[in-house]
């Protein structure tokens, strides 16, 4: 098919002026012209435009995009693989930025007294106060929620560093147990689920088995909770949730 510049602009979500500019610099020249000299684009032109837009989204300058696309040794599959790799890196970085921003907002909410430098040193991309809205919605009227906020407001840098170290050590061990092939209802997995409950109890609030299983459900139902554990190890969110439920039944 042959497409006019207006049709291509509408399909691709760009302006006609942008397409004219791409033509002028040789980045995307139409394959044909009408009898009256108007630009006509074919399917191959649209495919190239799609690649241009991908690379622009990743921040590549136009001249570099042209060099990549005009490389005779390259092939479409190679372009797609490279874009996938770059997007994966970018997504990870954006997730880290979102976590940092969310923590800054929630830290202010519970009045955590840390300087920006201390917050970065202590938490990095880990946020003990993430998903506060969900927690408030479920338990905002409870003593456990109020106690969590009271404790968090008292902690200083050294307290948060101790919490971080303890939590990371637990994380390494639960990943190791899951990786060993032990089922989620094994004694080893349930013991780590119990330790997880006790960590919450020591640092934030008395975490009953009812509250703990409620958290476990959110670890798989809420994509932000799930991402926290999936970044530690694929499948960990569901594994931990199942282990927490098994531990509650075993000890209940």
C-alpha positions as CSV (number, residue, x, y, z in Angstrom):
1,X,0.0,0.0,0.0
2,X,1.0,3.6,-0.5
3,X,0.3,6.1,2.3
4,X,0.3,9.9,2.2
5,X,2.4,11.9,4.6
6,X,-0.8,12.8,6.5
7,X,-1.9,9.1,6.9
8,X,1.6,8.1,8.1
9,X,1.6,11.0,10.6
10,X,-1.8,9.8,12.0
11,X,-0.8,6.1,12.1
12,X,2.6,6.8,13.8
13,X,1.4,9.6,16.1
14,X,4.0,12.1,14.8
15,X,3.6,15.4,13.0
16,X,3.8,16.0,9.3
17,X,6.6,18.5,10.0
18,X,8.5,15.7,11.8
19,X,8.2,13.4,8.7
20,X,9.3,16.3,6.4
21,X,12.3,16.8,8.6
22,X,13.2,13.0,8.6
23,X,13.0,13.2,4.8
24,X,15.2,16.2,4.6
25,X,18.0,14.7,6.7
26,X,17.8,11.3,4.9
27,X,16.5,9.4,8.0
28,X,13.2,8.4,6.5
29,X,12.7,9.2,2.8
30,X,9.4,8.0,1.2
31,X,9.8,5.2,-1.3
32,X,7.8,7.0,-3.9
33,X,6.1,10.2,-5.1
34,X,2.7,10.8,-6.6
35,X,2.5,12.3,-10.2
36,X,2.1,15.7,-8.6
37,X,5.2,15.2,-6.4
38,X,3.6,14.3,-3.1
39,X,5.3,11.9,-0.8
40,X,4.1,8.3,-0.8
41,X,5.2,5.8,1.9
42,X,5.0,2.0,1.7
43,X,5.0,-0.7,4.4
44,X,8.8,-0.9,4.5
45,X,8.9,2.9,5.2
46,X,6.5,2.4,8.1
47,X,8.6,-0.4,9.5
48,X,11.6,1.9,9.4
49,X,9.7,4.7,11.1
50,X,8.7,2.3,13.9
51,X,12.4,1.6,14.5
52,X,13.2,5.3,14.4
53,X,10.5,5.9,17.1
54,X,11.8,3.1,19.3
55,X,15.3,4.5,19.2
56,X,14.1,8.0,19.8
57,X,12.2,6.8,22.8
58,X,15.4,5.5,24.1
59,X,17.1,8.8,23.7
60,X,19.2,8.2,20.6
61,X,20.1,11.3,18.5
62,X,18.8,11.2,14.9
63,X,22.2,10.9,13.3
64,X,23.0,7.9,15.4
65,X,19.7,6.3,14.6
66,X,20.4,6.8,10.9
67,X,23.9,5.1,11.2
68,X,22.3,2.2,13.1
69,X,19.5,1.6,10.6
70,X,21.7,2.1,7.5
71,X,24.4,-0.4,8.7
72,X,24.4,-3.1,6.0
73,X,25.5,-5.7,8.5
74,X,22.5,-5.2,10.7
75,X,19.2,-7.1,10.5
76,X,15.7,-6.4,11.9
77,X,16.0,-9.2,14.5
78,X,19.3,-7.7,15.8
79,X,17.6,-4.3,16.1
80,X,14.8,-5.7,18.1
81,X,17.1,-7.6,20.4
82,X,19.1,-4.5,21.0
83,X,16.0,-2.5,21.7
84,X,14.8,-5.1,24.1
85,X,18.0,-5.0,26.0
86,X,18.0,-1.2,26.2
87,X,14.4,-1.1,27.3
88,X,15.0,-3.7,30.0
89,X,17.8,-1.6,31.5
90,X,15.7,1.5,31.3
91,X,12.7,-0.2,32.9
92,X,14.9,-1.3,35.8
93,X,16.3,2.2,36.3
94,X,12.8,3.7,36.2
95,X,11.6,1.2,38.7
96,X,14.5,2.2,41.0
97,X,13.6,5.9,40.5
98,X,9.9,5.2,41.3
99,X,10.8,3.3,44.5
100,X,13.1,6.2,45.6
101,X,10.4,8.8,44.9
102,X,7.7,6.7,46.7
103,X,9.9,6.2,49.7
104,X,10.7,10.0,49.9
105,X,7.0,10.7,49.9
106,X,6.1,8.1,52.5
107,X,9.2,8.9,54.6
108,X,7.9,12.4,54.8
109,X,4.4,11.1,55.7
110,X,5.6,9.2,58.7
111,X,8.3,11.8,59.6
112,X,11.4,9.7,59.1
113,X,14.2,12.0,60.2
114,X,16.9,11.3,57.5
115,X,18.8,13.6,55.3
116,X,18.6,12.9,51.5
117,X,22.2,11.5,51.6
118,X,21.3,9.2,54.5
119,X,18.1,8.0,52.8
120,X,20.1,7.1,49.7
121,X,22.8,5.4,51.8
122,X,20.3,3.4,53.8
123,X,17.7,2.4,51.3
124,X,18.9,2.8,47.8
125,X,16.1,1.1,45.8
126,X,14.6,-0.6,48.8
127,X,11.6,1.1,50.5
128,X,10.3,-0.2,53.8
129,X,7.4,2.3,53.6
130,X,6.3,1.4,50.0
131,X,2.6,0.8,49.4
132,X,1.6,2.8,52.4
133,X,-1.7,3.6,50.8
134,X,-2.7,0.0,50.6
135,X,-1.6,-0.6,54.2
136,X,-3.6,2.5,55.4
137,X,-6.7,1.3,53.5
138,X,-6.5,-2.1,55.1
139,X,-5.3,-1.3,58.6
140,X,-5.3,2.5,58.8
141,X,-7.7,2.4,61.8
142,X,-5.8,-0.3,63.7
143,X,-3.3,0.0,66.5
144,X,-0.8,-1.9,64.4
145,X,-0.8,0.8,61.7
146,X,-0.4,3.6,64.3
147,X,2.4,1.7,66.1
148,X,4.3,1.3,62.8
149,X,4.2,5.0,62.2
150,X,5.2,5.8,65.7
151,X,8.2,3.5,65.5
152,X,9.3,4.6,62.1
153,X,9.3,8.2,63.2
154,X,11.8,7.4,66.0
155,X,14.3,5.5,63.9
156,X,17.6,7.1,62.9
157,X,20.2,6.2,60.3
158,X,21.8,3.4,62.4
159,X,18.4,1.9,63.1
160,X,17.5,1.8,59.4
161,X,20.9,0.3,58.5
162,X,20.4,-2.5,61.0
163,X,17.0,-3.2,59.6
164,X,18.3,-3.1,56.1
165,X,21.1,-5.6,57.0
166,X,18.7,-7.9,58.7
167,X,16.1,-7.8,55.9
168,X,18.8,-8.4,53.2
169,X,20.2,-11.4,55.1
170,X,16.7,-12.9,55.3
171,X,16.2,-12.2,51.6
172,X,19.3,-14.1,50.6
173,X,18.3,-17.1,52.7
174,X,14.7,-17.3,51.4
175,X,16.0,-17.1,47.8
176,X,18.5,-19.9,48.6
177,X,15.7,-22.1,50.0
178,X,13.5,-21.5,47.0
179,X,16.3,-22.2,44.6
180,X,17.1,-25.4,46.3
181,X,13.8,-26.8,45.2
182,X,12.3,-27.0,48.7
183,X,8.5,-26.6,48.5
184,X,6.8,-23.6,50.0
185,X,5.3,-25.7,52.7
186,X,8.6,-27.3,53.7
187,X,9.9,-26.7,57.3
188,X,12.7,-24.6,55.9
189,X,10.4,-22.3,53.9
190,X,7.9,-22.0,56.8
191,X,10.6,-21.1,59.2
192,X,11.7,-18.3,57.0
193,X,8.1,-17.2,56.7
194,X,7.9,-17.1,60.5
195,X,11.1,-15.1,60.6
196,X,9.6,-12.6,58.1
197,X,6.6,-12.2,60.4
198,X,8.9,-11.7,63.4
199,X,11.0,-9.1,61.6
200,X,7.9,-7.0,61.0
201,X,7.0,-7.4,64.7
202,X,10.4,-6.3,65.9
203,X,10.6,-3.3,63.6
204,X,7.1,-2.0,62.9
205,X,4.1,-3.6,64.7
206,X,2.8,-6.8,66.2
207,X,2.2,-8.8,63.1
208,X,-0.5,-11.4,63.8
209,X,-0.9,-14.4,61.5
210,X,-4.1,-12.8,60.1
211,X,-2.2,-9.6,59.2
212,X,0.7,-11.7,57.8
213,X,-1.5,-13.7,55.5
214,X,-3.1,-10.5,54.4
215,X,0.3,-9.2,53.4
216,X,1.0,-12.4,51.6
217,X,-2.1,-12.0,49.5
218,X,-0.9,-8.5,48.5
219,X,2.5,-9.8,47.5
220,X,1.0,-11.6,44.6
221,X,-2.2,-9.5,43.9
222,X,-0.5,-6.1,43.8
223,X,2.0,-5.7,41.0
224,X,4.2,-3.3,42.9
225,X,4.5,-5.6,45.9
226,X,5.0,-8.5,43.5
227,X,7.8,-6.6,41.7
228,X,9.7,-6.1,45.0
229,X,10.1,-9.9,45.4
230,X,10.3,-10.8,41.8
231,X,13.4,-8.5,41.5
232,X,15.0,-10.6,44.2
233,X,14.3,-13.8,42.3
234,X,11.6,-14.8,39.7
235,X,8.8,-16.6,41.4
236,X,9.6,-15.5,44.9
237,X,6.4,-13.5,45.4
238,X,4.2,-16.5,45.0
239,X,6.6,-18.8,46.8
240,X,6.7,-16.5,49.9
241,X,3.0,-16.0,49.8
242,X,2.4,-19.7,49.9
243,X,5.0,-20.2,52.6
244,X,3.4,-17.5,54.8
245,X,-0.1,-19.2,54.4
246,X,1.4,-22.6,55.2
247,X,3.2,-21.3,58.2
248,X,0.0,-19.6,59.5
249,X,-1.9,-22.9,59.2
250,X,0.9,-24.9,60.7
251,X,1.2,-22.6,63.8
252,X,-2.4,-21.6,64.1
